[in-house]
Amino acid sequence: MDDFLRQYGPVALVTGASSGIGRSFATELAGRGFDVVLVARRLDRLKELADTLRDEHGVEVTVVPSDLAEPTAAGEILDAVAGLDIGLLVSNAGFGVKGAFEEGEAETLSSMLMVNCEAPTRLAHGLAPRLKQRGRGGVIFTSSVEGLMGCPYSAGYSATKAYVVALGEALWAEFGPSGVDVLTLCPGATDTEAPRNQGIDPATLHDLMSPDDVARSALDNLRNGPTHVPSARYRGLFDTLLAMPRREALTAMASQIGH
Ligand SMILES: NC(=O)c1ccc[n+]([C@@H]2O[C@H](COP(=O)([O-])OP(=O)(O)OC[C@H]3O[C@@H](n4cnc5c(N)ncnc54)[C@H](OP(=O)(O)O)[C@@H]3O)[C@@H](O)[C@H]2O)c1
């Protein structure tokens, strides 16, 4: 068994595993010998991925269909994995909407708060005692570069991701002394269903990363928290923006996105 699997194995729980970055996390982890628990709503996708991972990597795969916008979801997932030795939580499921804040549906904002904030919080809270007791393990939260500063015309999403950054930074400091590594992943534009779901043609995005590269980069940097921006271009851009006076940075960002 290699060091990575010994530190974070034997089982990883991945939310948002039915597509994009989460699917890549699950696939990469199975390739590293982890048994995986796959969580998302689309059961057909999860079952198909489970079959592939069992066939290709000979690992145990548990499928837990769940709508993380439901208040009972995190508790049900924790119950479903109570008998498994989870060493790594990858809290990755999330979604965003773009546009003028007041034009978005109020219900969508509430769902976004549940999926992007409540679910990661409750899953980390439920698994923390077991991870700390083991004295080894990890938590990865998928945030976004939009969590690093308020992004106009993406206000609700940006705010949920800022919450995730704060949660992840705090837990990095809290869990670290117990041997549990916490990393908050802040991807830039990534070639998944997410941009398309927001009406954005991925071909128009600069420095688009593949979800496989994003997931691999996060796993390779799990010890290098608290936060990780996998794209060099976005790392440079946000280093510049965050060093500017906030008003100028926000104006610069708003002009870049064409409003
Ligand atoms: N793509 C980007 O450019 C980008 C940039 C920065 C950050 N991110 C973040 O990366 C994470 C993964 O997104 P992605 O880009 O891989 O997009 P994606 O392909 O759309 O994947 C999103 C995943 O989240 C799951 N999910 C969404 N709503 C859910 C719900 N109510 N209950 C359970 N699962 C739910 C989806 O599964 P089901 O639909 O099957 O439920 C899917 O597996 C998200 O947190 C996103 O905010 C993405």
The ligand as an SDF file (V2000), in Angstrom:
LIG
                    3D

 48 52  0  0  0  0  0  0  0  0999 V2000
  -16.5770   23.9680  -13.8290 N   0  0  0  0  0  0  0  0  0  0  0  0
  -16.0530   25.0740  -13.3510 C   0  0  0  0  0  0  0  0  0  0  0  0
  -15.6530   25.9660  -14.1260 O   0  0  0  0  0  0  0  0  0  0  0  0
  -15.9190   25.2600  -11.8590 C   0  0  0  0  0  0  0  0  0  0  0  0
  -15.1170   26.3170  -11.4090 C   0  0  0  0  0  0  0  0  0  0  0  0
  -14.9810   26.5050  -10.0430 C   0  0  0  0  0  0  0  0  0  0  0  0
  -15.6260   25.6670   -9.1550 C   0  0  0  0  0  0  0  0  0  0  0  0
  -16.4030   24.6500   -9.6110 N   0  0  0  0  0  0  0  0  0  0  0  0
  -17.0610   23.7900   -8.6160 C   0  0  0  0  0  0  0  0  0  0  0  0
  -16.6910   22.4550   -8.8530 O   0  0  0  0  0  0  0  0  0  0  0  0
  -17.6790   21.5950   -8.2730 C   0  0  0  0  0  0  0  0  0  0  0  0
  -18.0340   20.5110   -9.2790 C   0  0  0  0  0  0  0  0  0  0  0  0
  -18.6570   21.1210  -10.3890 O   0  0  0  0  0  0  0  0  0  0  0  0
  -18.3420   20.6770  -11.8850 P   0  0  0  0  0  0  0  0  0  0  0  0
  -17.6810   21.8030  -12.5570 O   0  0  0  0  0  0  0  0  0  0  0  0
  -17.7310   19.3520  -11.8920 O   0  0  0  0  0  0  0  0  0  0  0  0
  -19.8390   20.6580  -12.4820 O   0  0  0  0  0  0  0  0  0  0  0  0
  -20.8290   19.4730  -12.8640 P   0  0  0  0  0  0  0  0  0  0  0  0
  -20.2400   18.6100  -13.9050 O   0  0  0  0  0  0  0  0  0  0  0  0
  -22.1230   20.1590  -13.1150 O   0  0  0  0  0  0  0  0  0  0  0  0
  -20.9100   18.6120  -11.5220 O   0  0  0  0  0  0  0  0  0  0  0  0
  -21.6750   19.0340  -10.4090 C   0  0  0  0  0  0  0  0  0  0  0  0
  -21.9000   17.8330   -9.5440 C   0  0  0  0  0  0  0  0  0  0  0  0
  -22.6420   18.2490   -8.3780 O   0  0  0  0  0  0  0  0  0  0  0  0
  -23.7750   17.4140   -8.2500 C   0  0  0  0  0  0  0  0  0  0  0  0
  -24.9060   18.1340   -7.6860 N   0  0  0  0  0  0  0  0  0  0  0  0
  -25.4190   19.3260   -8.0860 C   0  0  0  0  0  0  0  0  0  0  0  0
  -26.5440   19.5900   -7.3990 N   0  0  0  0  0  0  0  0  0  0  0  0
  -26.7290   18.5480   -6.5470 C   0  0  0  0  0  0  0  0  0  0  0  0
  -27.7310   18.2220   -5.5900 C   0  0  0  0  0  0  0  0  0  0  0  0
  -28.8010   19.0170   -5.3780 N   0  0  0  0  0  0  0  0  0  0  0  0
  -27.6140   17.0760   -4.8910 N   0  0  0  0  0  0  0  0  0  0  0  0
  -26.5740   16.2380   -5.1110 C   0  0  0  0  0  0  0  0  0  0  0  0
  -25.5980   16.4940   -6.0020 N   0  0  0  0  0  0  0  0  0  0  0  0
  -25.6920   17.6340   -6.7210 C   0  0  0  0  0  0  0  0  0  0  0  0
  -24.1070   16.9470   -9.6590 C   0  0  0  0  0  0  0  0  0  0  0  0
  -24.7840   15.6930   -9.6220 O   0  0  0  0  0  0  0  0  0  0  0  0
  -26.3390   15.4480  -10.0080 P   0  0  0  0  0  0  0  0  0  0  0  0
  -26.7400   16.4910  -11.0030 O   0  0  0  0  0  0  0  0  0  0  0  0
  -26.3430   14.0560  -10.5440 O   0  0  0  0  0  0  0  0  0  0  0  0
  -27.0430   15.5660   -8.6960 O   0  0  0  0  0  0  0  0  0  0  0  0
  -22.7190   16.7580  -10.2430 C   0  0  0  0  0  0  0  0  0  0  0  0
  -22.2290   15.4860   -9.9280 O   0  0  0  0  0  0  0  0  0  0  0  0
  -18.8430   22.4760   -7.8750 C   0  0  0  0  0  0  0  0  0  0  0  0
  -18.8180   22.7100   -6.4900 O   0  0  0  0  0  0  0  0  0  0  0  0
  -18.5710   23.7610   -8.6420 C   0  0  0  0  0  0  0  0  0  0  0  0
  -19.1410   24.8800   -8.0060 O   0  0  0  0  0  0  0  0  0  0  0  0
  -16.5590   24.4240  -10.9500 C   0  0  0  0  0  0  0  0  0  0  0  0
  1  2  1  0
  2  3  2  0
  2  4  1  0
  4  5  1  0
  4 48  2  0
  5  6  2  0
  6  7  1  0
  7  8  2  0
  8  9  1  0
  8 48  1  0
  9 10  1  0
  9 46  1  0
 10 11  1  0
 11 12  1  0
 11 44  1  0
 12 13  1  0
 13 14  1  0
 14 15  2  0
 14 16  1  0
 14 17  1  0
 17 18  1  0
 18 19  2  0
 18 20  1  0
 18 21  1  0
 21 22  1  0
 22 23  1  0
 23 24  1  0
 23 42  1  0
 24 25  1  0
 25 26  1  0
 25 36  1  0
 26 27  1  0
 26 35  1  0
 27 28  2  0
 28 29  1  0
 29 30  1  0
 29 35  2  0
 30 31  1  0
 30 32  2  0
 32 33  1  0
 33 34  2  0
 34 35  1  0
 36 37  1  0
 36 42  1  0
 37 38  1  0
 38 39  2  0
 38 40  1  0
 38 41  1  0
 42 43  1  0
 44 45  1  0
 44 46  1  0
 46 47  1  0
M  CHG  2   8   1  16  -1
M  END
$$$$
